[in-house]
């Protein structure tokens, strides 16, 4: 049931060669990679993780927002 509620609020977006959000920037969205790959990088570490199909990013901020409002 909770998954249905989550998916009901989802949109599909195609982002190619762009930043989804920047380091230390507040993020309001979670992303599920359904095609391609996303690289996570920081100014100090450079690229530190590669996310591929099925991986999620940003969900921590969304969950945190739900419980701190």
Secondary structure, DSSP 8 states (H G I E B T S, - for coil): -HHHHHHHT-------SS-SS-TT------EE--SSEEEEEETTTEEEEEEETT-EESHHHHHHHHHH-
